[in-house]
Amino acid sequence: MDEKKSMTIPGHENIISAMAQSPVTGMAVASASHDSSVKLWK
């Protein structure tokens, strides 16, 4: 059974289309949204 999870990330005004974790440190995350923005999170 596939479980679908969701979460709210303040800072985007539309659906988040992609997320990626830093392969080097694992401490930073980048998110891209349909509002034409990319955010970097620490």
N, C-alpha and C positions, 0 to 999 in steps of 0.2 A: 504494500500500500504506500503510495506517495503522499507525503505530508507537505502541504504548502504553508510556508511561513511568510509573514509580512511584518514590517516594522516601519515606524515613522522616523524620518530624518529631517529635522528642521533645516531650512536653508535652500530647499528646492521648492519650486512653485508648480511642478508637474511630476509626472511619473518618472521614477528612476529607471533608466534602461540598462545600466551596467554598473558593476562595482568590482574593484580589484584591490587586493592587499599587496603591500610592498613585499617583493620576494627577498629583499635584502635584510630588512630589519623586522618586518611583520608589524611594525608600529604605526604605519600610515595606511590610510585607505583613500582611494579615489572613487568618486561617484559621478556618473554622467546622467543627465536628465533630458527629458523632452522639452524642457524650458530653455534649451541651448546653452546650458552651463555645465561646467565640470568643477567639482569641489574637492579639495584635499583636506583630509581629516587626520588629526593626530590623536 
